[in-house]
Amino acid sequence: MNENVDSQDEVLAFLADPGTHGGANVKRIDTHAASVFLAGDRALKIKRAVRFPFLDFSTLAKRKQACDAELAVNAPYAPKIYLRVLPITQEASGRLAIAGDGPPVEWAVEMRRFDEARTLDHMAGEIDEALADALGRAVAAAHARAQPVEAAAWIAAVGSYVDEHVAAFATHPEVLTAAEIEAWASASRAAYARIVPLLDNRGRRGLIRRIHGDLHLGNIVLIEGKPVLFDAIEFSDIIATGDVLYDLAFLLMDLLERRLPRPANVVFNRYLTQTHKAEDLDGLATLPFFLSMRAAIRARVALARLERAPTVQHDAIAQSARAYFAFAQRAIAPPKPKFIAIGGLSGTGKTRLAYALAPDIGPMPGAAIVRSDIERKALFSVGETEKLPANAYGPAASKRVYSVLIDKTRCILAAGHSAIADAVFARQEEREAAAGAAKSAGVRLQGLFLTANLPTRLGRVGKRTSDASDAGQEVARVQESYDLGRIEWRQIDASGSVEETAARARAALD
C-alpha cells in the first residue's frame, strides 16, 4: 500500500467499520489534523495525511513520530487514558488489521475511551467552586511536573503573534475594521515590550516550560470526579512551549469568555496558592497580554473557519470571532488595580466575602486573594488544613505572617493586579501596614471590617471542616476581649448570609 491520501482513506474506512471492532458501534470524530474512532471502551486516533504551516503529517514516518510524541507528551497528564501506539498493518491476504503481522501502513494512538459528555466544555454550567478549585490544583500539579526549556525562541515567537494576527484579521474587513485592529495591535505591541524583561527573568527562573499548550475546557475531562488534562500539543515544540501563566491564561480566558467569572477566579487563586511562588505574583503583569493573545488566537481560528464553512453559518462564525476579539480588546486594556483589605474577628466570614468580591474586581480574572491563614501554614511548612500548635499563633509568629501578607500584597499591586488581603487585622499597626502598602503602590486602600455577635461567630467556627483556619470556639471567645483600637475602615454588618454581607460590602466599596 502506498503512502498517499487514497491509502489513508482506506485505513479510515477500515477503522470506521464496526466489524473491525467486534461489531461495536463506531463514532468518528474528525479535526483538521486527526481522526478519532470510538468503539466500545477503546479509542484509536489517526494523524491525517496533511501539511500545514504549523505541522507536517504528510508521510507515514512523520505520522508515526507524531503518534509517539503524543503518547510521550500526554501519558504524564492522563496515564489512564493514553495506552500505547499501535500499527495498522496490511496482511499477506491484502486485508488490514490492527497490530497484525504485516507491515505497518498507518499508526494509531490507542486510548481508553471516556465519556465525551464529561469534557468540561460540555459541563461548563456545572463548574462549581469545588470543581474550579480542583481545576486549579490540577493545572498547578501539571506545571510542577513540566520541564523548563530554553526560553528565548518562545519569547520572540509570542511577540511575533501580534503581527500574524493582524495579517489574518485584515483579510476579513467585513468582520473587523482596520481601525480597531490597529488599536488592538498598538496596545498589544506596547504591552509585549513592557513584559519582555520580565519574561527573560522568568525564563532564567525556569518558568517557561514544555506546557500543555491547548489548555481549554474541551481538553479537560472529568474522570472519577477529578479533572484530567488530555490532548496536549505534540506537533510543534514552539506551540508546546510557554510561560506557565500563558498556559493557565488559556483556561482562564475560556472560562471568562463563557461568562463564568467566579470559577475563573477560583481557578486563578487556587493556582497561586498551590504554586506559592513570589515569581508568579510578579508574573501577574503578563496576564493582560497573555489573556489577550489567547482570545486573539480563538478569534483568528474562527475567521479561518469562514473560508470553508457553508454560507448559512457565516453570521454565527463572524459573531464568535468578534466576541473573542472584543475579549482581546478588554484584556489588553486592564483597569487600574485596587486593594481591598477585609478584617474582622474569627467567624465573621472574611474569606467567603473575599471570594464573593474577587471575581468582579478587575483586571481579569479578578483579584488575587492573600489569606493570613494560608500564609501561616506555609510559614510553618504544614498542609493547608493541618492544625498548628498554639505557639504558631504567638505575637512573634503573627508579626511574621502579617509581614508576608503585606509583602505579597505589594507584589500583586506592583504587577498591576488587584489584591484582597484577608486577615483579622485586629491591631492598629496591622491596619496601618496595609495602608502603607496601598500608598507605596499608588492606590487607595479600601478597608472593610466585618462585625457579628458572639453567638453568630461561635456557630460559624463550630461548623468549619477542612479549612485553613484553626480558629475554633475558644479562640472566638478570647477575641471578644481584644482591644481593636480606633477602626477607620468601613464596618460591615456580617451577621446575615454571605449574599447579604457581600451586598453591603459592594455598596460600601462603590
N, C-alpha and C positions, 0 to 999 in steps of 0.2 A: 504494500500500500504506500503510495507516495505521500510526501509531506505537503499537502496543499489543502485549501479550504474544502474542496469536494470530499477528500478523505475524512476530514474532521466532521463534516456533515453526516457522514456515515456513522461515525462514532457517536455523535449526538443522538442520532435516530436509535442506535443500539441502546444507549443509556435511557432513552425515553420510553422504551418498550417494557411493559410490565413483566414480560417473560424473562427479561434479564434479571429481574429481582424476585424470582419465585412467584410471580403472579401478583405481587403487591402493586397497589395503585402508585403512580408516579406523578409527582408535581415538579414541573420545570420552572426555574426562575432564571431569567436572562438579564445580565447587565451589559454594559459596553465592553467589558473585558473578560467576562466569565459566564459559564452556565452551571447551575446547580441543580442536581436531581435528587429529590427527596422521595425515598421509598422505604416503608417500614420504619425501622429505628435507625436507618443509615442515611447519610447524605454524601454524595460524590460531587466534587467541584472540579470542573474542567476550565483551563485557561483557553480562551478563544484565540484563534489564529489571527491576531490583529496587531497593527503597529500604530502607535500614537506618539506625539512628541515626548510624552512622559513615560511611555512603556513600550516594550517590544516583545511580543509573544509570537513572532512570525515563524519561528522554527520549532520543531519538536524538542531540540536540545534546550532552547530558551524556555519553553513551557515546563520542561522537567525541572530546570533550575528554579523557575518561579514557584513551582509546587513545593520543592524542598525548602525554599526560603519562607513560603507561607507557613509551613509546618514549624520551622525553627522559630519564627517570629511570634506565632500565635500560641504555641503549646504552653509557654510560661504563663500567658494570660488565662488560658482556658484548657487545662490539661484533660478535663473530662470530655471536651468536645473534639479536639484535634487529635487524631489517632495515628495516621501514617500516610505515606504516598504510595499509591498502587498503580501498576501499569495496566493499560488496556491493550491486550495482546491480540495478534492475528494468528490463529492456529493453522496447522497444516491443511485443514479442510477449507480454509478461507474464512471460517467464522470468526467473529470477535468474541473475546472472553475477558472477564475481569481477573487479572493476575493469573492468566493461564501460562502454558509452557512456550508459547510462540514469542516472536519478537515484539517489543512494545511499539504500538503505533500512536499511542497517546498516554498521558499521565493524569492522574486524578488525586486530589486530596480527599482522603476518607475521613469523615467526621461522624460523630454520634449526633443523631438528629435531636433537635429540641423543638419545643412548641413555638412556632413562629409568631403566634399571637402574644407571646410573653416578652417580645422585644419591647424596649421602653418607648419607642415611637408609637406603638400601639397602646401602650399603657400610660401615656403621658398624663392623662387626667387622674390617674391613681397614684401619682408620685407624692406621697405624704412626707411629713417631716422625718419619720423613721427611715423610709427608703432613701430620701435625699441624704440623710446622714450616712447611710451605708454606701451610697454612691461616692461621697467624698472620701470615705475610708478606702474604698476600692481603688480609686484613682491615685490616692497618696501611696498605697501599697505598690501599685504598678510602677510608679515613678521611683520608688525606693529601690526596685529591682533593676530599673533601666540603667544602661551603661553610658557613662559620659563619652562624648565623641569630640573630635576636632571641630571647633565652633565657627571658624572664620568663613567657611564656604556657605554655611546656613545663614549667618548674619548678613552676608552680601545678598544671598538669594531672597530673603524675606523683604529686603528693601526694594529689590527689583520687581516684586509682585505688584507694586503700585502702578508702574508704567504698563505692565502686562494687563492689568485690569482696565486701565484707562483705554488701551487699544481695543480690548474686547467690548467695553461699554460703548465706545464710539461707533461701533458697527450697527448699533440699534438706536438711532436718534428718535425713533418713534416711541421708545420706552424711557430713555434717559436723555436729558438735554445736555448740550455741551457745557453750559454754564454750571450746572450742578455737578457734573463730572469733574470739571476743573477745580471747583471749590473744594470738593472732597479730596482730590489728588493733592492740592496745595497743602491742606491741613494734614494729610497723611505723610507727605514728604517731610514737613516740619516736625511732626511727632516722631518719625523714624530718626531724623537727625539728632533729636534730643536724647533718644534712648540708646543710640549706638554705643556710647561709652559704658552704659550700664550693661548692655548685652555682652560686650567684651569682658567685663568683670565677671558676669555670671558664667560665661564660657570658661574662664580661668578657674572658677569655683566648682566646675563640674555640673552645672545646672542646665547645660544644653546637652541633650542625650538622644539616644535612639528611642523615640517615643512611639505611642500608638499611631498617631498621625491622622486618624479619621474618627476621632472620639465624639461621635454624635449618638443620639438616643437609639437610632436604628442599629447600632453596633454594640449594644449592651442588652443582655438577655437576663431575665430573672430565672434562676435555676435553684430549686430547693430554698426559695425565699431570699436568695442572695444575688446581687447584680454581678454578672460575669462579662468582662470585656472580650470581644472577639473581632475578627476581620480587620486586624491591624495592617497598615501599609507594608507590603513586602517588595513592591516592584520598583521603588525608587528610594535610594539612600537619602537624597536631599529632602524629599517629602516626608520621609520617616524620621528625619532629624529635626530637632527643635528645642526651644526652651520648654521646660516642663509647664510653665504658665501658659505658653502658646497652646499646648495640648489641652490643658484644663479649659482654656478660653473657648474651644470649640463646643464643649459640653455646656458651659455656661451660656454661650450665645444661643444654642439650640433650645435650652430651657426658657431663656428670656424671650426669644422670638415667638415661642408658643404661649406667651403670656403666663409664665409660671415663675414670677419673681421670687416667691418665698422658697420653693425648692432650690432655685438657683443660689440664693443667699445661704441656705443651709449647707449645700454642697461646698460653696466657697469657704465658709467659716470652718466647717469640719476639716477641709483640706488643710487650711492654715494651722489648725490645732494639731492635726496629725503630723505634719512635717515639722512644725515648731522651729522653723528656721528664720533667723533675723533677715537672711538674704531674700526670703520670699516676701517679707514686708517691704523692703527696699524695692523689690521687683514689681510691686503693685503699680509703679509708674509705667510699666509696659502694657498694662491691661487695656487702656483705651485703644492703642494701636493694634494689639492682638485681637481684641473683640471685633474691631472694625475690619481687619483683614479676613477673619473667619466669615463674617457676614458678606463681605465683598466676593469671596470665593463662591459662596452659595448663590449670590446674585449672578455671577458670571456663568455658573453651571446652568442656572435657569434660562439665561439668554441663549446658551448654546442649544438648549432643547428646542427653541423656536425654529431652528433650521431644519429639524426633521419631524416635528410634531404636526399632526393634522391641523388645518386652519381653525377648526372648531375649538381647539384647545389653546389657541394663541392668547386670547384675552386673560385666561386664568394663569398661564405661564408668565405673561408680562406683569400681571399683578403681583405674582410671587417674587419676581425679580425686583420690582420696585419696592416691595416690603423689605427685602433683605438689604437693598441699597439704602433705604431710609434708616434701617438699623445701623448700618455702617456710618452714616452721617451723624447719627446721635452719639455713637460710641466715640468717634474721633473728636468730638467737641464736648468733653465732660464738664459738668458744673464744678464750681469750687467746692473743696472738701468742707465738711462740718465735723465738729467734735461735740459729742453728747456724753456727759458723764451721768450715770444712774447710780445713786446711792440709796441707802435705806437699811434698816436692821434686817436680820435674817427672817425670812418668811414674808417679806413684803412683795416678792415677785419681780425682783430686779432682772433676773436672767430671762424670764418669759417676756417681760416688756422689751428687753433688748432685742430679742429675736422677732418680736412683733413689729418693732420700728425699723429694724435694719434694712429690710428689702426696699423700702420706699425712700431711702436716703442715698442719693447719687454721690459719686459716679457708679455706674453699673459694675458689679451686680449687687450693689447695696453696701452698707457699712460693714467694716471689719470689726468684730467684737473681741475685745480683750477682757478676759474674765479673771478676777483675782483668784478664784478657787482653782482654776486650771493652772495658773502661774505658780501657785503654791505647791501643787502636786508635782509640777515639773521641777521646781526648785529642789525638792527633796527626792527626785528621781523615782517616783512611785506611779502606779497606774492611776488613771483619771478618777476611778471610783474606789480606790484603795484608801482606807481610813488612816489618817495621820495621828501620831501621838500628840498629847496636849502641848508639849514643848515646841511643836511646829507652829503654834499659834501665839507664841510669846512676842513681846514687843520687838525684839531684835529681828526675828523671822518676819514679822508683819512689815517692818520697815523695809526689808529687802524685797518683799513681794510688791509693795507699792512702788518701789523704785523701778522694778522691772516693768510693772504695769504702765507707768508714766513713760519710760524709755520706749516701749513698744508703740505706745500711742504716738509719740513724737515721730517715730519712723514711718508710721502709716500716713500721718498728716504730711510729712515731708515728701512722701511719694505722690502727693496729690489726691489721696484717697480719704474717705470719711471714716471716722472711728467712733465706736461706742465703748466706753470704759464701764465695766460692771463690777462694783465693789461696794462694801458697806460705806466707806467714806465717812466714818464716824468722827474722825479727828479733824480739827480745823486745818492743820498743816497738810493733811492729805488732800483736802479740797483746794487749798492754795497751790499745791503742786500741780494739780490738774489745770488750774487757771494759768500757771506758768507755762505749761506745755502748749496750751492754746495760744498764748501770747507769742511764744517763740516761733510758732508756725504761722502766725499772722491770721488766725481765725478766732472767732468768738466762741468762748465756752458756753454751752447751754447745759446747765446743771439741773438735774431733776432729783429730788429726794422723796422717796416713797414712804408713806406712812400707813400703818394699820394697827389696830389694837392688839393687845397680847393674845387674847383667845384666838383671833384670826391667825396670827403668826404661829402660835403653837399648833393649831390644826394643820397648817400647811407643812411645817417642817416635819411633823409626825408622819406625814404620808410620803415623804421622799424615799425613793428607791433608785439605785443605780445612778446616783448623781455625784458630781464632783464636790459638792458642798458637804462638809462634815457637820455643819451646824444642826444640832438636834434641839429638843425642847429645853434642855438645861441651858444651852448657850442662849437661846431666845429669852429665857427668863433673866439671865445675867445681864443681857444687853439693855433691859429695861432701866437699869441704874446708870447707863452711860451718860456722861455729860457731853452733849453734842455741840455745845457752844452755839455761836450765832450762825444759823444756816441761811445763807444768802441765795441758795438755789431755790427754784420753784418747788414748793412742796405739793406732792400729788397724792390724793386720797387713793390708796391701793387696796381698800377693803373689799371691793367688789370683784367682778370677773376680770380676766385678762383683757377682754374686749373693752370693758368699761375703763379700766386703767389706761389702756392704750389710747382710747378716745380723749381722755383728759390730758394725757401726755402730748398728744398731737396738737391739741388746742393750745397748750402752753408753749410748745415749740413754734407753732405758727405765729 
